[in-house]
Amino acid sequence: MSEQRSRSRGRSRPFTRPGGWLVAAAVLYSCWLLEPVLSTGLSPVDSYVSELLAGDQPFRWLFRATDALAALCLLAASIRLRGRWAVAAVLIFALATLADTALALDCAPSADALCRGREVSGAVSLSHRLHQVTSVLTFAGALGAAVVLERRTRWWSARAVLVLLAVTGALSALLVNQPGAGLVQRLQLLTVAAGLLLGARAWSTTDMRRVTTPEARPG
């Protein structure tokens, strides 16, 4: 009877465990999927998702708010995780995402020739210039978290997330400000969301301190 009551309390309080926060972060971090219905005017093939948050974009406050909330959910998850590498990776991801939101672009260079000219000449704010640094740190945190997830679960799905992140990261570096860069980044962000959901599943169904062998349950 007491065990049933304990399980019932666990189900009714999902945010007392990291899994609930990771699911919330995945949903909030994927709010850029609203762009087709919001008529942002940005190309999903060529523009970066961060341009949705730029100072000259009409829905910037919506996307800034959802990204900031995603970062706060990641912070909440990080303090509930076990294992210093898992905590460090998710914490970097969270803080970099928060910085990425705070240090938004001045304008959307993919849709504005004048903005592109300002970038080339250096006539943009410090926030705009630092945004690239925070974006790299965000990716590094997400990649680090994917490495931890794959090593501790040995799930094929976790391995697929890790490989996709590595491939899209390499392609993003090759396609900086080039046609197709936006499409690659969007695939990368979908992969990050999938990784967060897998992480939520792992932390909800197993003690990841013990899942270290290849015989662990496949994803």
JOBEL-V639334 format. One record per residue. N is the residue number from 1. RES is the residue in three letters. SS is DSSP state (alpha for helix, beta for strand, coil for the rest). NEAR is the number of other C-alpha atoms within 10 Angstrom. D_FIRST is the distance of its C-alpha to the first C-alpha in whole Angstrom. Layout:
N,RES,SS,NEAR,D_FIRST / N,RES,SS,NEAR,D_FIRST
This chain:
1,MET,coil,6,0 / 2,SER,alpha,7,4 / 3,GLU,alpha,8,5 / 4,GLN,alpha,9,5 / 5,ARG,alpha,10,6 / 6,SER,alpha,11,9 / 7,ARG,alpha,11,10 / 8,SER,alpha,11,11 / 9,ARG,alpha,11,12 / 10,GLY,alpha,13,14 / 11,ARG,alpha,11,16 / 12,SER,alpha,10,17 / 13,ARG,coil,10,19 / 14,PRO,alpha,14,21 / 15,PHE,alpha,18,23 / 16,THR,alpha,14,22 / 17,ARG,coil,18,22 / 18,PRO,alpha,25,26 / 19,GLY,alpha,24,25 / 20,GLY,alpha,20,25 / 21,TRP,alpha,25,28 / 22,LEU,alpha,29,30 / 23,VAL,alpha,25,30 / 24,ALA,alpha,20,31 / 25,ALA,alpha,27,34 / 26,ALA,alpha,22,35 / 27,VAL,alpha,17,35 / 28,LEU,alpha,20,37 / 29,TYR,alpha,24,39 / 30,SER,coil,18,40 / 31,CYS,alpha,14,41 / 32,TRP,alpha,20,45 / 33,LEU,alpha,13,44 / 34,LEU,alpha,11,45 / 35,GLU,alpha,17,49 / 36,PRO,alpha,12,50 / 37,VAL,alpha,7,49 / 38,LEU,alpha,11,50 / 39,SER,coil,10,54 / 40,THR,coil,16,54 / 41,GLY,coil,13,58 / 42,LEU,coil,20,56 / 43,SER,coil,17,57 / 44,PRO,coil,19,53 / 45,VAL,coil,15,56 / 46,ASP,coil,19,58 / 47,SER,coil,24,56 / 48,TYR,coil,23,53 / 49,VAL,alpha,21,50 / 50,SER,alpha,21,51 / 51,GLU,alpha,22,54 / 52,LEU,alpha,26,52 / 53,LEU,alpha,28,51 / 54,ALA,coil,23,55 / 55,GLY,coil,16,56 / 56,ASP,coil,13,59 / 57,GLN,coil,17,56 / 58,PRO,coil,14,55 / 59,PHE,coil,16,51 / 60,ARG,alpha,18,51 / 61,TRP,alpha,14,49 / 62,LEU,alpha,14,46 / 63,PHE,alpha,24,46 / 64,ARG,alpha,20,46 / 65,ALA,alpha,14,43 / 66,THR,alpha,19,41 / 67,ASP,alpha,25,42 / 68,ALA,alpha,23,41 / 69,LEU,alpha,19,38 / 70,ALA,alpha,26,37 / 71,ALA,alpha,26,38 / 72,LEU,alpha,19,36 / 73,CYS,alpha,23,33 / 74,LEU,alpha,28,34 / 75,LEU,alpha,23,35 / 76,ALA,alpha,22,31 / 77,ALA,alpha,26,30 / 78,SER,alpha,24,32 / 79,ILE,coil,14,31 / 80,ARG,coil,17,27 / 81,LEU,coil,18,29 / 82,ARG,coil,14,29 / 83,GLY,coil,12,32 / 84,ARG,alpha,9,35 / 85,TRP,alpha,14,37 / 86,ALA,alpha,20,34 / 87,VAL,alpha,19,35 / 88,ALA,alpha,17,38 / 89,ALA,alpha,21,39 / 90,VAL,alpha,29,36 / 91,LEU,alpha,22,38 / 92,ILE,alpha,22,41 / 93,PHE,alpha,27,41 / 94,ALA,alpha,29,39 / 95,LEU,alpha,20,42 / 96,ALA,alpha,24,45 / 97,THR,alpha,27,43 / 98,LEU,alpha,22,44 / 99,ALA,alpha,21,47 / 100,ASP,alpha,28,48 / 101,THR,alpha,24,47 / 102,ALA,alpha,16,49 / 103,LEU,coil,22,52 / 104,ALA,coil,25,53 / 105,LEU,coil,26,56 / 106,ASP,coil,22,59 / 107,CYS,coil,22,59 / 108,ALA,coil,23,59 / 109,PRO,coil,19,61 / 110,SER,coil,18,61 / 111,ALA,coil,15,62 / 112,ASP,coil,12,64 / 113,ALA,alpha,11,68 / 114,LEU,alpha,12,68 / 115,CYS,alpha,17,65 / 116,ARG,alpha,18,66 / 117,GLY,alpha,13,69 / 118,ARG,alpha,16,67 / 119,GLU,alpha,17,65 / 120,VAL,alpha,10,68 / 121,SER,alpha,9,70 / 122,GLY,coil,12,67 / 123,ALA,coil,13,68 / 124,VAL,coil,17,64 / 125,SER,coil,14,62 / 126,LEU,alpha,13,60 / 127,SER,alpha,15,57 / 128,HIS,alpha,20,58 / 129,ARG,alpha,17,59 / 130,LEU,alpha,15,56 / 131,HIS,alpha,21,54 / 132,GLN,alpha,16,55 / 133,VAL,alpha,14,53 / 134,THR,alpha,22,50 / 135,SER,alpha,19,50 / 136,VAL,alpha,15,50 / 137,LEU,alpha,20,48 / 138,THR,alpha,23,45 / 139,PHE,alpha,21,46 / 140,ALA,alpha,18,46 / 141,GLY,alpha,23,42 / 142,ALA,alpha,27,41 / 143,LEU,alpha,24,43 / 144,GLY,alpha,19,41 / 145,ALA,alpha,25,38 / 146,ALA,alpha,29,38 / 147,VAL,alpha,19,40 / 148,VAL,alpha,21,36 / 149,LEU,alpha,25,34 / 150,GLU,alpha,21,36 / 151,ARG,alpha,16,37 / 152,ARG,alpha,21,33 / 153,THR,alpha,28,32 / 154,ARG,coil,20,35 / 155,TRP,coil,19,34 / 156,TRP,alpha,13,37 / 157,SER,alpha,16,36 / 158,ALA,alpha,25,36 / 159,ARG,alpha,19,39 / 160,ALA,alpha,15,41 / 161,VAL,alpha,25,40 / 162,LEU,alpha,23,42 / 163,VAL,alpha,16,45 / 164,LEU,alpha,17,45 / 165,LEU,alpha,25,45 / 166,ALA,alpha,16,48 / 167,VAL,alpha,13,50 / 168,THR,alpha,20,50 / 169,GLY,alpha,19,50 / 170,ALA,alpha,12,53 / 171,LEU,alpha,15,55 / 172,SER,alpha,19,54 / 173,ALA,alpha,11,56 / 174,LEU,alpha,11,59 / 175,LEU,coil,16,59 / 176,VAL,coil,12,59 / 177,ASN,coil,16,60 / 178,GLN,coil,13,61 / 179,PRO,coil,14,61 / 180,GLY,coil,18,57 / 181,ALA,alpha,21,56 / 182,GLY,alpha,24,54 / 183,LEU,alpha,19,52 / 184,VAL,alpha,21,51 / 185,GLN,alpha,24,50 / 186,ARG,alpha,20,48 / 187,LEU,alpha,14,47 / 188,GLN,alpha,21,46 / 189,LEU,alpha,21,43 / 190,LEU,alpha,17,42 / 191,THR,alpha,21,41 / 192,VAL,alpha,24,40 / 193,ALA,alpha,22,37 / 194,ALA,alpha,18,36 / 195,GLY,alpha,27,36 / 196,LEU,alpha,28,33 / 197,LEU,alpha,21,31 / 198,LEU,alpha,24,31 / 199,GLY,alpha,23,30 / 200,ALA,alpha,21,27 / 201,ARG,alpha,17,26 / 202,ALA,alpha,21,27 / 203,TRP,alpha,21,25 / 204,SER,alpha,15,22 / 205,THR,alpha,9,21 / 206,THR,coil,13,23 / 207,ASP,coil,12,24 / 208,MET,coil,20,27 / 209,ARG,coil,11,28 / 210,ARG,coil,10,28 / 211,VAL,coil,17,29 / 212,THR,coil,13,33 / 213,THR,coil,11,34 / 214,PRO,coil,12,35 / 215,GLU,coil,10,33 / 216,ALA,coil,14,30 / 217,ARG,coil,12,29 / 218,PRO,coil,11,32 / 219,GLY,coil,13,32
